[in-house]
Amino acid sequence: MTDKSDKANQVIAHANAVFTRLDDRKGPVRDAARRERQRLNSDLLNRFKRVSVVLLAISVITIGIGMATPIGMFGFLAAIGVAIAAAALLLATPSRARSIAGPAIDLPNGEMVQQFDSYLYRARCALPAPAQAQIDALSAELPALRQTLERVETLDPSAQDARRLMSLHLPSLIDRYMHVPAAYRNERDGEGKSADERLADSLAAGRAALSDISESLARADILALETQGRFIQSRYGSDAPQASVPDKDGTGATADS
């Protein structure tokens, strides 16, 4: 009877794993993976650009030396060897480190959102399911946040709050969770919460804070649009006072007269 129960539990666990992988292929996880692929492709393109510049420089230097003094076959082969070594080194060296680390604190607003998005994508697999759900919800809001923050000055108070959350508070939270040994993550803290529950609740609070910041900045844009629209309507709309045009005898008349 025990063997049958164990087999049933194994089947259920396998089915849950399959369903989890299927869920990961759609929705926020799929979108986050697509954005990460775009970042990786951009990094690879930057590497090829660096290789092209270095190869061009080596070619120019080799031609210049050859015009000044014959380099011979060995010199030509040495130049080829240097070019191959430089290309291999540059292709193997990514433009940015791919380790699981939060974004640097000195990045521009838009770049910080991108790096934070990449950090969440790479850290997600090491987190429990409730925290992954919060990560997915947070990742889904980052494209809109990036679009808003890119147009905001770095020293804007709302931007500063968002930057602290993305570069300091949330990465530190996830790092501290990862430092907790797996055997102790079910232990209850002073408020009766496990490490998994504490992580999920804190991520939810961080997501809500970033969402509020994004909404506040968006509402400021909407208000600015409304103000500008009202001004244009009052100045140039059909109900606006018409400018007077002087008649030939010097008396004023409206433009419609």
Residue, then its C-alpha position, 0 to 999 in steps of 0.5 A: m500500500t505504501d509503494k502505491s502511495d509513493k508512486a502516486n505522489q511521484v506521478i503528482a509531483h511529475a505532473n505538477a512539474v510539467f504544468t509549471r514548465l507549461d505555465d512558464r512558457k506563457g504570460p509574464v515569464r515568456d515576456a521576461a524571457r523574450r526581453e532577456r533574449q533581446r538583451l543577450n542579442s544586443d550584448l552579442l552585437n556589441r561584441f561583434k562591433r568591438v571585434s570589427v573595430v579591433l580587426l580594422a585597427i590591426s589591419v591598418i597598423t599591419i598595412g602601415i608597418g608593411m609600407a614602411t618596412p617589409i614584414g615578410m611572411f612571418g610578420f604577416l602570420a604574426a598579425i593574423g595570429v594577433a587578430i585571431a587572439a583578439a577576436a576570440l578574447l573579445l567574443a568570449t568577454p561579455s559587455r556586462a557581467r551576467s552574474i546574479a547581482g542587482p543593478a549598479i546604483d549609478l546607471p541611468n533610469g532606463e538602463m537600471v530598469q533593464q538591468f533590474d528586469s534581467y536580475l529578476y529573470r536570472a534570480r527567479c529560478a532559485l526562489p519558491a513558487p509564491a515568490q516567483a508569482q510576485i516576481d512575474a507580476l513585478s516583471a510585467e510592470l517593468p516595461a511601463l515603468r521603464q518608459t516613464l522613468e526614461r523621461v524623468e530626471t535621475l534626481d526626481p524624488s519618485a525616480q530616486d525611490a524607484r532606483r533605491l528599490m531596484s538597486l538596493h532594497l529588493p536585490s538585498l532582500i533576495d540575496r538575504y533569502m538565498h543566504v538562508p539555508a534550505a533546512y531553515r526556510n520553514e522556521r517561523d520568525g518573530e511574526g510567525k512567518s517562514a522565510d518563504e512567506r516573508l520573501a513573498d510578502s516583501l516582494a509584494a510590498g516592493r511591487a506595490a511601491l513601484s506600481d504606485i510610483s509608476e502610476s504617480l508619474a503617469r498621472a503627472d503626464i496625464l495632468a500635463l497633457e490636460t493642462q496643455g490641451r486646455f490651453i490650446q483649446s482656450r487659445y485657438g478653439s472655436d470658443a476662443p476670442q477672435a483676433s481683431v484685424p484693422d480695416k482700411d479706415g483704421t477701425g478694428a474688426t474681427a478676423d471673421s468679419 
